[in-house]
Amino acid sequence: MAVLVLVVLVFAVSGAYLGWDRLDPERLDVAPPGFDVDAAGVRTHVEHWPAARPSGRPPLVLIPGFAESTYVWSRVAPLLAADRDVYAYDVRGFGFTDRVPPYDLAADTDQLAGVVAALRLDHPVVMGHSSGVAIALSLALRAPETLTGVVAANGDGTPYFGTDRTSAGRGPRWLLVDPIAPAVVTAVVRHRAPIRSIVAAQCGPGCPTDDAAIDRWRAPFLGPGAVDAFVDVIRSPLIGLTDAQETAIAVPTAIVSSSEDGSFSRPQALATAARLRTDLVAEIPGARHLALLGEPERFAAAVTPLLDALDRRGEERR
């Protein structure tokens, strides 16, 4: 009886909290830079950093990871745009792109292909961060003739947890019931403190954690329908390729990892490189998962030689 009462109470409090949030929603007036394109039927937010010294090198398309937006690339993209055009976009379900299900790898790959087509990019290099690696590698598997190369940053492109390589991890989906899950997510994004803590842990001491920076993280989750979409995403199976699919990729690839990244270790990076048959592997000592945002100069220094090598290999392949 006590357990039943507790469950009913949790459901009631969660429902009441969501009702209050709808009556008094928090909105942030954060206008992201950039523009929108139609990418395979999805209104997609894009940012562009023109090449400081145009050189004819292939353009670079940057793909954020889980719960990320183009903001994670905002500090490193200008450095990578020294001699090539750089673009970043918000993956469907996150950032300032429309929230259009289904939230699966096929649809995400359609969107990336749509971005490349809408921007009329000629054989770009695509670089994914974290779960964004899966989208980049998926396009390389589907349409290898359209790409120069792929960089996998802090992610292996698979949907697995830990060392189990036999089935996709789904996580504790039984916890994601309505109205509890939306209430918990809403409570988190309404306040800066929990977001600041998460960002600091994943990013390191070099990461911006002032109120304006934290609001760049929060703003996309505070828009109409954003929390419901986020819950839908985490209820869906994790996106990713199988090991066998990765071994079939023919596009030149490169790997960059951070030594203090708890989600993508050096052994995982080397295992990914073996599946992709690449010797282009770099590690950023002392950096964490969000090194691209916390240590943009070091991230760019690690990635730039990889991009140069992919340019050469992509040209030879064509």
C-alpha positions, 0 to 999 in steps of 0.5 A: 500500500505504501509503495502504491501511494508513493507511485501515485504521489510521484505521478500526481506531482509530476503531472502537476509540475508539468501543468504549472510549467505550461502555465508559466513556461521559461523561455530564453531570448537566445537567437542562434547565428546562422540560417535554415535550409530544407534538408530532406523535408526537415527545416534545419538550422545551419551555421557557416564559417567562411574560409579565412584563406580560401584554398579550394580544399573540400568543405567541412560539415560538423555534426553535433552529438546527443543533446548538442547543438551547433554551439558545441562547434562555435569555438573550434569552427573558426579555427578549422575554417582557416583554409576551408568553408566550415558548416555545422547543423543541428540534428533533428530533435536537437538544437534549433532544427525542427523536431520531426520523428522518427529519431533513427539513423536512417532519418538522420542520414537523410537529413545529413544528405539533405544538408549537403545537397541544400548547400551544394557542397562538393565532396565534403569531409564530415566530422561527427562528435559523439553520437554524430559519428554514427550519422557521418559514417552512415552517409559514408556507407550509404553514399561513399561517392559523395564524400572526401572523408569522415572524422570520428571525434569522441565516438565510435559510431556504434550503438553499444554500451560497454564491451557487449558487442552483440546487441544495441544498448537501450538503457533504462527505458522503463523509467521514461514514463509519462509524466515522470520523464518529461517532468524530470527533464523540464526541471533540469533545463529550467535551471542553470545549476544542473546544466552547468554541472554536466557541462563542467564535468564533460568539458573541463576547466577551459569550457565557458560556464557563465550564464550566457554560455549555459543559456546557449545549452538550455535555450533549445530545450525550452522551446515548445515541444522540445522536452517531449521530443527529447524524451522521444529521442531517448526512448528510441534505440540508440543510433549506430552502425554494427561492427560489420557495417563499419568494416565495409566503409570505403571512404577515408576516415580518421579518429580523434579522442581525448585521454580523459573521455570516459565514454570513448577511451584510447582502446576504443579509438584504436578498435574503431580505427581497426574496423575502419582500416585507418592509421589516422588516429590522434589523441588529445592528452588531458582533454575530456569529451567536449574538448571541441568546446573546452579546448578548441585550440588543442582540438583544432591542432589535433584535427587539422593534420587529419583533415589534410591527410583525408584531403589527399586520400580523398583526391587519390580515391577520386 
